[in-house]
């Protein structure tokens, strides 16, 4: 086979992705079989994925993993009843039998008249090839085992820093603002490189057909050190839909810095303090808000935002939008699992709740207009309580410098938020800061409060959300948060 023929085959492969035309045809036949055996409506979702990962331990290859998955999900609506079924057998005869048994099983269930497919006019019509959002990196096809091993190995710094040898830490970013050097032993380093490709084809009996294909590349590292008879761990990661977008060679160094910065924690008195939350963990505080906007929670009266639609529940500083159709960005998609078309929209605008997440089922049950089943790519917009403009670089460091004294949270250790009341209690770790400078690490503290009160005390939201994350939540600053020692 000459080079030209290989390029033609590669081009055809790239046009189809993991799912072949034959597999798409079998999925459609499965849906048609369900209709033939008595279903009133049906939806089918064919998913294929491949994952490769290379794990390093102390600079040596420790584990290699390769997995490939393929499955068909069949959603059956029959006689006002509904059921979901799955199989990994893609044989025409077996799929016909599978569909027949699925319909027979559904007909034995209790009636639920609100179960139905969305109207065709609400579904996406622009997700034809799966590549429209630019989330597939064709360089994935050229990666070899040697490439993956090299990417994993290049992240390791264990041998470079002579494990077991006491090292002075002269990097001010590692010493959290304290004076002098710190001495520590490197106990272990775990690094992993992984890449994956996911392909989805969804169709329903109303005429919807859509496809979504994306690649993902990721590197992560965890380093454990010992200092003063105590162990400390630091972790960092990065990911991208594109191999060229992956920040290589920094995860282990960042993880080491994070571990060293924890040396010598001091007790801190309890009370109410300003709280700066690092961008790497800030999504923990917006997640309960987004969950509370789900129609299922609202209908079951297990949401602290059950009466919120169109009302101002938060401070002017909270503006949260869903930028679901941003090309090339993690989390972007043209349709949800029902096939309903996504669109860029306001979730909360200047503190006012603009939308709930309402799928077709909950819309019928609650007698309200359907929207979308859930958030795709939430983006929290920059804000400053003073009303002055936001600088080009506005993150945790700038907030600490501006707001003087308080506690800088860099991690959450357990805890929960009551979805009905919004009351929360989270364990935290991080640093105390005073006069605009970090003073010392703190651990084993707890923050308590209520989500509505917390977000009404928002002082600032940065513009430093990590590009690698689906949830674009930047560093945040809140006033008068209750900390327990």
N, C-alpha and C positions, 0 to 999 in steps of 0.2 A: 504493500500500500504506500503510495507516494504522499508527499507533504500536502498536496492540494486535496487529496481524498480525505486525509485526516482532518484538515480544516473544515471541510464540508460536514463531516460527521460531528465534529465538535460544535459547529454552528447549529446543526439540527438539535443536538442535545441541549444546548443553551436555550433554544426556543421552547423546548418542552419541559425543562427542569427535571425533577425527579419523577413526576407523574407522566406516564406515557399516554398516548392517545387511546391505546387499548384499555388501560386501567380506567381512564375517564369514561370510556364506553361501557365498561363493566359496572361502574358506579351508577350510571344513568339507567342501565338495565335493572339494577337492584331496586331503584326507585320505581321504575315502571312495573316491576314484578309486585311490589307492595300494592300499587294501585289495582293491578290485575287480580290480586287476591282479596280485594275488598276494602282497601284503605280509601278514604275520601280525599285525603291530601297526604303528601309525603315530602320529606327533605332528606338529602343524602350529603354527607361530608366525607371526602376522601383525604386522608392525611398521610404524608410520607416524610420521614426525617432521617438524617444521618448525622452522627456525632462522633468525633474523634478527640481524644484527650491524651496528653502526655504529662505525667506527674514526675517531678524531681524531688528527691529527698537529700538534703545536704550536698547538692551539686551532682548527684548521681541519679540516673534514670531509675525510678521506683516502680512505675506502673504505666501500662499502655492500655487504653480502652477504645473499642470501636463498637458502635451499636447502630443498627438500622431498624426502623420501625415502619410499619404500614398498617393502616386500619381504615375500615369503613364504619361510619356512624349513620344509622338509619333512624329517622324521626317519623313516627307513624301517627296519623290522625284518622281515627275510624269511629263512626257512630258517636261522635262527641266525646271520644276517649283518646288518650294520648300515651305514648311510650317511646323510650329511647333504647336502641340496641346497637351492639357493635360486634364486628368480626374482623379477623385478619385474613380470611380466606377469599381470594379473588378468583374464584372459579364460577363460571356461569351457572352450572347446575347447582352447586352448593349455595350460591347467592339466591337463587330462586327458592330453594328450600328454606334458607335463612329468612327471607322476606315473608314467606307464607307463615312460618312459625311466629314471626314478629306480629303480624296482623292478627293471627289467632289469639295470641297472648293479650294484645291490647283490648280486644273485644270482651275479655273477661274482667276488665278493670271497671271501676266506678266511673260514671259519666262526669265530665268536667267541660261544660259548654264553652268556656272561655279559651280553650286550647285551639289555636288556629294559626295558619301561616300568615305572615304580614302581607298586606296588599302589594301587588307587583309594583305599583307606582312609588312605593317607599324603598324599594330595594336598589342596590347599586347596578349600574349598567356600564360602568367604565373600567371594570376589573377583568379584562379579557385574557391577557397573557400572564398576569401575575407580576409583571416587571414594571408596571406603570409608575410605581412609587420609587423606583431606583434603589431598592433594598437588596438587590442581588449582585454580588461581586463575582464577575466571571473568572477572576484570578483563583477562586476557590478550586476550579477544575484542574488547575495546574499544580496544586500543592502535592508534595510527596511526603513519605514518612520521614525522610531525611530533613526536609524543610521543617516539619513539625517538631522534630527532636531538636533541631538547631534553635528554633524560636523559644522552646522551653528552656534549653540550656543557657541561652544568652541572658535569661532573666536572673539566673542564679548569681549570688555574690558570696556564698558561704566560704568557698575556698579562698577568695580574694581577701577576706577579712580574717583569715587564719583562725578558724573556730577553736575555741578553748583558750585563746590568748586574751588577757585583759587589754582593753582598748580605751584610750581617752576619747571622749566625745567633745569635739571642738566646734561642732556645728550648732550655731545658736538656735536653729530651727528645731534641734533635738532636745535642747536643755530647758525648753519652756520658759526661758527668760532668767533662769537662775545663774549665779556666778560660778566660775570654776568649771573643772571638767568632771565627768562622771566615768566610772570604770565599771565594766560589765563583761560577762561571758556570753558568747553566742551559743545557745544550746542546740537549736535546730532551725532549719529553713525548709519550708515546703512551697514549691512553685508548681504551677500547672498552666499549660497552654491548651486551649481547646478551640475547635471550630465546628460549626454545624450548618446544615442547610435544612430548611423546613418548607414544605410545599403543601398547599391546601387547595382543594377544588370542592366547591359547594354548589348545589343546584336544588331547586324545589319544583313541585308540580304546577306552580303558578307561572313558571317560565323564567325564574331567576337563575342565573349562572354566573359564578364569580370565581376568581383565582387569586391567591396571594402567595408569593414566593420570596423568601429572604434568606440571607446568609448572616452568620454571626461569628465573630472572632473574639476571644477573650484570653486575658492573662490575669492570674492572681498569685499572691504570695503572702505567706504568714511566717513571721520570724519570732522565735522565743529566745529571750535572754535571761540571764540571772545577774542580779546585783544586790549586794547586801543580804544574801541568803533568801531573796524573794525572786519569783519569776514574773516576767512581764511579756506580753505578746502584742505584736502589731500586725495589722492586716491591711492590704490594699489591693485594688483590682482595677481593670480597665477593659472596655469592650467596644466594639464597633461593628456595623454591618459590613465594613470594608477592611481588608487587611492593612491597607495603607493608612487607615484612620486610627489604627491601634497604637497607643503610646507605649512603645517598647523600651525595655531597659530601665524602667523607673519604679516598678511595683515593689521589688525587694528593697531598694533603697528607701522608699517611702515607708514600707512596713517596718524597717529597722528604726527609722527616725521616730515612728509612732511608739514603738516599744520603749526606746530609750527615754522618750519624753515623759513616760509614766513613772520613772524612777523617783522615789522619795515623796510619795503622796503625804499630805498633811491633813489633819482633821480640820473641818470647817464648821463653824457654828451654823445652826439653822436660822431660818427667818425668810423674809421676802427680799428678793434680789432681782436685778435685771438678769435676763437669761439670753445669751447668744447661743444659737444652735447651728452646728456646722452643717454645711450643705450635704455632706455624706450621709447624714442621718435625719435631716429635716423632714423627709417624707413621712416619718413615723407620726408626726403631729398633724399632717393634713389627711392622712388615711382615714381616721375616724369620721372626719367631715364628709369625705366622698362617700364612704359606706352609708352614712346616715341619709344620703340623698337617693339611695336605691329604693325604688317603689315597693319592693317586697317588704323591706323593713318598715316603711311608712304604713303600708296596708296592715301590717301585723302590730302596729303601734309599738314598735321596738326601736324607734328612731328619735333622737333628741331634736331632729329637724322636721318633725311630722307636719307642722303647720307653717312651713317656711316659704313656700313658693310665692315669689313676687314680693317678699317682705325683707326688710333690712334686719338681719340677725347678727351681722358682724360690723367691724369698724370699716371706715372708708378705705383703709389700706389694703383690705383683702380683695384682690381681683384674681380670679382663677379661671383660665380659659382652657378649652380642649382644642388643641391644634392637631386634629386627627389626620390631616391630609398634607402634612409637611413632607416634601420629597426627601428621601435619604436619611430620615431621622428614626431612631428606635421608637417603636410603639405606633407608628403611623399605619393606617389601614383604610381601605375603601369601604369595608363592610364588617358588620359584627357577625356573630354565629348564626343569627337569623337571616343574614343576607341584607339587612337594612343598611342603607347607605349612610356613612358617617359624613359629618361636615364640621368645619371649624365653628365653635360656638362658645358663648359665655356660660360658665357654670355659676360663678358668683361675680358680680360686677359692683365694685365700690361698696362691698358689704351686703348687697342685695342678692338673694338667691334667685337665679334666672331660670334654672331648669332642674328637673328631677330625671333620673334614669329609669325610663318606663318601657319595658318590652311589650310585645303584643299581648301576652297573657295578662300581665298586670293592668294594662290599659283597659281591657275588657272587664276585668274583675273590679276595678276601681271606678270605671266609667269616666276615664280621663283620656286625653290625647296621648298616643304613644310617642316616644322620642327615640332613644337608642338604649341598648341593654346596659351599657356601662361606659366608663371613661376609657379613652384610647391613649392620649398623650397629654396629660394635664400639665399646664404651665402656669406657675404662680408669678405674677408680674411684679417688677421692682416697685418699691415704695419707701418713702421717708416721711415720718410723722411731721417733721418741720415744714414740709411742703417745698423745700428747695430741691433743685435738680439732683439726679443721681449721677455720680461720676462714672467714667467708663469702667473703672475697676472698683466694685463695691461688694465686699464680702465680709467674712468673719473678722479679719484683721482690722478693716476699717471701722467696723461696728465697735470692736473692743476699744480702739483708739478714741472713738467719738463718745461712747457712752460711759467711759470711765471705770466703773467698778461693777462687779457682778460675777457670774459663773458662766463659763464657756463650756457647753455640753458637746462632747465629741462621740458619745456612745450611750446607748440605752441598754440596760441589763434587766430584762423582764418587765413585768407590770402589765397593766391592761387599761382599757377604757370601757366604761359601761355604755353600750350603744343606746340605751333608753334614756339615760339621764345626761350623758356626756361627762360624767365624773371620771377622772383618771388618776392613776398612780403608777409612776414609772421609776425604776432604778436608773441612775445615771452615773457616768464618769466623765471627767474632763479636767478643767483647770479653773482656778480662781484668778480673777484679774482685778487690778487696782490702779487707779490713775492712768488708765489706758494701756497698761502692760500686764502680761501674764505673770503671775507670781509663783504658783506651785500647783502640782497635780492634786485633784480631789477624787476620791472613790467612795463607794458605798453611801451615796446620798440618794434621797428620794424626792421627786417633785410630785405634788398633788394639786388638784384643782378641777376646774370644769372647762370643757372645750370652748364653750361660748365666751366665758370670761377670759380665757387665755387669748383667743383670737381678737377679742375686743381690746386687748392690751397690746396689740402689735405695734411696735415702734418702727421697725424697718424690715424690708425684704430686699435681698441683694439681687445682683444680676450675674451670679457666679455658679448657677446650676451646672452640674457636670454633664457634658455633652453625651456621655456614654449611657445615660440613664433614660428610661422611658418616661419616668416621672420627673419633670423639670422643676424641681423645688430647690430654691437657692438657700443660702444662709439666712437665718431669721433672728430678729431681736425682739424680745417681749419685756414688758415692764412688770414689776411686782409679782414674780412667780414664787410660790411657797416651796422652800427647800427644807427638808428634814435631815439632820446630821445622822 
